[in-house]
Amino acid sequence: MARTRKARDPADDAVGSRLRALRTERKMSQEALAEAAAVQSVVVSRAERGVALPSLGTLRALAGALDVQVSVLLDVESSPEDRPSEDELLDAWRKLDPADQRAVVHVVCATTTIPAHSDN
């Protein structure tokens, strides 16, 4: 049976394009960015080509090495009028089960400078 290739996600290509643009603006090689982010250069190469989207932790390391927020790589910047209200956020939050709430907190902490919360 022939193996079918998974279609590439345009979002992966967009992240890769932004990563490449930011790296070249800073006149960094893929190797220099990889070293600054403490990842292998193949990770940078694959991300820039849209072949593989790095984990949130790796995106955070790459963003840090480029001196930008992860939101810049993910292109989720928004204007104040585009942001949801507190009531909308709370309503959506209340509809999530506890596992999904933990996942949301993990993503927020991984993509911002907000420290992870500990229940200890």
Phi and psi in degrees as GROMACS dihedral restraints (atoms count N, CA, C in turn):
[ dihedral_restraints ]
;  ai    aj    ak    al  type     phi  dphi    fc
    3     4     5     6     1   -73.3    20    10
    4     5     6     7     1   140.1    20    10
    6     7     8     9     1   -85.5    20    10
    7     8     9    10     1   129.1    20    10
    9    10    11    12     1   -93.9    20    10
   10    11    12    13     1   142.5    20    10
   12    13    14    15     1   -83.6    20    10
   13    14    15    16     1   140.3    20    10
   15    16    17    18     1   -72.5    20    10
   16    17    18    19     1   134.5    20    10
   18    19    20    21     1   -65.5    20    10
   19    20    21    22     1   140.2    20    10
   21    22    23    24     1   -72.0    20    10
   22    23    24    25     1   142.4    20    10
   24    25    26    27     1   -86.4    20    10
   25    26    27    28     1   124.9    20    10
   27    28    29    30     1   -57.7    20    10
   28    29    30    31     1   -28.1    20    10
   30    31    32    33     1   -65.7    20    10
   31    32    33    34     1   -36.5    20    10
   33    34    35    36     1   -63.9    20    10
   34    35    36    37     1   -41.4    20    10
   36    37    38    39     1   -63.2    20    10
   37    38    39    40     1   -39.8    20    10
   39    40    41    42     1   -65.9    20    10
   40    41    42    43     1   -43.0    20    10
   42    43    44    45     1   -61.7    20    10
   43    44    45    46     1   -44.2    20    10
   45    46    47    48     1   -61.2    20    10
   46    47    48    49     1   -41.4    20    10
   48    49    50    51     1   -64.2    20    10
   49    50    51    52     1   -42.5    20    10
   51    52    53    54     1   -66.1    20    10
   52    53    54    55     1   -40.1    20    10
   54    55    56    57     1   -61.2    20    10
   55    56    57    58     1   -46.9    20    10
   57    58    59    60     1   -62.8    20    10
   58    59    60    61     1   -44.0    20    10
   60    61    62    63     1   -62.1    20    10
   61    62    63    64     1   -45.2    20    10
   63    64    65    66     1   -64.9    20    10
   64    65    66    67     1   -40.8    20    10
   66    67    68    69     1   -64.5    20    10
   67    68    69    70     1   -45.8    20    10
   69    70    71    72     1   -71.2    20    10
   70    71    72    73     1   -32.1    20    10
   72    73    74    75     1   -57.8    20    10
   73    74    75    76     1   -35.1    20    10
   75    76    77    78     1   -91.1    20    10
   76    77    78    79     1     6.2    20    10
   78    79    80    81     1    54.9    20    10
   79    80    81    82     1    41.1    20    10
   81    82    83    84     1  -103.9    20    10
   82    83    84    85     1   143.4    20    10
   84    85    86    87     1   -80.8    20    10
   85    86    87    88     1   165.5    20    10
   87    88    89    90     1   -59.8    20    10
   88    89    90    91     1   -38.2    20    10
   90    91    92    93     1   -65.2    20    10
   91    92    93    94     1   -40.6    20    10
   93    94    95    96     1   -66.4    20    10
   94    95    96    97     1   -41.6    20    10
   96    97    98    99     1   -64.3    20    10
   97    98    99   100     1   -44.5    20    10
   99   100   101   102     1   -59.2    20    10
  100   101   102   103     1   -43.9    20    10
  102   103   104   105     1   -64.0    20    10
  103   104   105   106     1   -44.2    20    10
  105   106   107   108     1   -64.3    20    10
  106   107   108   109     1   -30.7    20    10
  108   109   110   111     1   -94.6    20    10
  109   110   111   112     1    -1.8    20    10
  111   112   113   114     1    59.1    20    10
  112   113   114   115     1    45.2    20    10
  114   115   116   117     1  -129.3    20    10
  115   116   117   118     1   168.0    20    10
  117   118   119   120     1   -76.3    20    10
  118   119   120   121     1   146.9    20    10
  120   121   122   123     1   -62.5    20    10
  121   122   123   124     1   -27.0    20    10
  123   124   125   126     1   -64.0    20    10
  124   125   126   127     1   -29.1    20    10
  126   127   128   129     1   -64.3    20    10
  127   128   129   130     1   -44.4    20    10
  129   130   131   132     1   -64.5    20    10
  130   131   132   133     1   -46.5    20    10
  132   133   134   135     1   -59.4    20    10
  133   134   135   136     1   -48.8    20    10
  135   136   137   138     1   -65.4    20    10
  136   137   138   139     1   -37.6    20    10
  138   139   140   141     1   -66.4    20    10
  139   140   141   142     1   -44.7    20    10
  141   142   143   144     1   -64.0    20    10
  142   143   144   145     1   -32.2    20    10
  144   145   146   147     1   -85.0    20    10
  145   146   147   148     1    -3.9    20    10
  147   148   149   150     1    74.5    20    10
  148   149   150   151     1    16.0    20    10
  150   151   152   153     1   -75.9    20    10
  151   152   153   154     1   -37.7    20    10
  153   154   155   156     1  -148.6    20    10
  154   155   156   157     1   129.2    20    10
  156   157   158   159     1   -84.3    20    10
  157   158   159   160     1   124.9    20    10
  159   160   161   162     1   -64.6    20    10
  160   161   162   163     1   160.9    20    10
  162   163   164   165     1   -63.9    20    10
  163   164   165   166     1   166.5    20    10
  165   166   167   168     1   -60.0    20    10
  166   167   168   169     1   -40.1    20    10
  168   169   170   171     1   -62.2    20    10
  169   170   171   172     1   -41.6    20    10
  171   172   173   174     1   -68.9    20    10
  172   173   174   175     1   -40.9    20    10
  174   175   176   177     1   -59.8    20    10
  175   176   177   178     1   -39.2    20    10
  177   178   179   180     1   -65.1    20    10
  178   179   180   181     1   -41.4    20    10
  180   181   182   183     1   -65.2    20    10
  181   182   183   184     1   -42.9    20    10
  183   184   185   186     1   -64.1    20    10
  184   185   186   187     1   -43.7    20    10
  186   187   188   189     1   -61.7    20    10
  187   188   189   190     1   -43.2    20    10
  189   190   191   192     1   -60.4    20    10
  190   191   192   193     1   -41.8    20    10
  192   193   194   195     1   -66.4    20    10
  193   194   195   196     1   -26.9    20    10
  195   196   197   198     1   -93.4    20    10
  196   197   198   199     1    -2.3    20    10
  198   199   200   201     1    61.3    20    10
  199   200   201   202     1    43.9    20    10
  201   202   203   204     1  -134.0    20    10
  202   203   204   205     1   165.4    20    10
  204   205   206   207     1   -80.2    20    10
  205   206   207   208     1   154.0    20    10
  207   208   209   210     1   -57.4    20    10
  208   209   210   211     1   -33.8    20    10
  210   211   212   213     1   -58.1    20    10
  211   212   213   214     1   -28.2    20    10
  213   214   215   216     1   -68.0    20    10
  214   215   216   217     1   -43.3    20    10
  216   217   218   219     1   -65.4    20    10
  217   218   219   220     1   -37.7    20    10
  219   220   221   222     1   -84.5    20    10
  220   221   222   223     1    -8.5    20    10
  222   223   224   225     1    56.9    20    10
  223   224   225   226     1    51.5    20    10
  225   226   227   228     1  -113.6    20    10
  226   227   228   229     1    21.4    20    10
  228   229   230   231     1   -65.0    20    10
  229   230   231   232     1   143.4    20    10
  231   232   233   234     1  -144.0    20    10
  232   233   234   235     1   159.3    20    10
  234   235   236   237     1   -85.2    20    10
  235   236   237   238     1   160.4    20    10
  237   238   239   240     1   -55.5    20    10
  238   239   240   241     1   -34.6    20    10
  240   241   242   243     1   -74.2    20    10
  241   242   243   244     1   -16.6    20    10
  243   244   245   246     1   -85.8    20    10
  244   245   246   247     1   -14.3    20    10
  246   247   248   249     1   -76.6    20    10
  247   248   249   250     1   145.1    20    10
  249   250   251   252     1   -71.6    20    10
  250   251   252   253     1   154.1    20    10
  252   253   254   255     1   -75.0    20    10
  253   254   255   256     1   164.8    20    10
  255   256   257   258     1   -60.0    20    10
  256   257   258   259     1   -39.0    20    10
  258   259   260   261     1   -62.4    20    10
  259   260   261   262     1   -41.4    20    10
  261   262   263   264     1   -63.2    20    10
  262   263   264   265     1   -42.7    20    10
  264   265   266   267     1   -63.2    20    10
  265   266   267   268     1   -46.7    20    10
  267   268   269   270     1   -63.8    20    10
  268   269   270   271     1   -39.5    20    10
  270   271   272   273     1   -62.5    20    10
  271   272   273   274     1   -46.1    20    10
  273   274   275   276     1   -64.1    20    10
  274   275   276   277     1   -41.9    20    10
  276   277   278   279     1   -59.8    20    10
  277   278   279   280     1   -44.9    20    10
  279   280   281   282     1   -65.3    20    10
  280   281   282   283     1   -24.2    20    10
  282   283   284   285     1   -81.4    20    10
  283   284   285   286     1   -12.6    20    10
  285   286   287   288     1   -81.5    20    10
  286   287   288   289     1   145.5    20    10
  288   289   290   291     1   -78.5    20    10
  289   290   291   292     1   164.6    20    10
  291   292   293   294     1   -55.7    20    10
  292   293   294   295     1   -37.1    20    10
  294   295   296   297     1   -65.1    20    10
  295   296   297   298     1   -41.3    20    10
  297   298   299   300     1   -69.4    20    10
  298   299   300   301     1   -34.1    20    10
  300   301   302   303     1   -62.1    20    10
  301   302   303   304     1   -43.3    20    10
  303   304   305   306     1   -62.5    20    10
  304   305   306   307     1   -39.5    20    10
  306   307   308   309     1   -63.7    20    10
  307   308   309   310     1   -40.6    20    10
  309   310   311   312     1   -62.8    20    10
  310   311   312   313     1   -44.7    20    10
  312   313   314   315     1   -61.4    20    10
  313   314   315   316     1   -41.8    20    10
  315   316   317   318     1   -60.5    20    10
  316   317   318   319     1   -46.3    20    10
  318   319   320   321     1   -64.0    20    10
  319   320   321   322     1   -43.5    20    10
  321   322   323   324     1   -61.2    20    10
  322   323   324   325     1   -46.2    20    10
  324   325   326   327     1   -66.3    20    10
  325   326   327   328     1   -34.3    20    10
  327   328   329   330     1   -75.5    20    10
  328   329   330   331     1   -23.0    20    10
  330   331   332   333     1  -110.5    20    10
  331   332   333   334     1     4.8    20    10
  333   334   335   336     1  -135.7    20    10
  334   335   336   337     1  -176.7    20    10
  336   337   338   339     1   -93.2    20    10
  337   338   339   340     1     9.7    20    10
  339   340   341   342     1   -73.5    20    10
  340   341   342   343     1   125.0    20    10
  342   343   344   345     1   -69.8    20    10
  343   344   345   346     1   150.7    20    10
  345   346   347   348     1   -64.6    20    10
  346   347   348   349     1   142.8    20    10
  348   349   350   351     1   -90.0    20    10
  349   350   351   352     1   140.0    20    10
  351   352   353   354     1  -116.6    20    10
  352   353   354   355     1   138.2    20    10
  354   355   356   357     1   -81.6    20    10
  355   356   357   358     1    -3.1    20    10
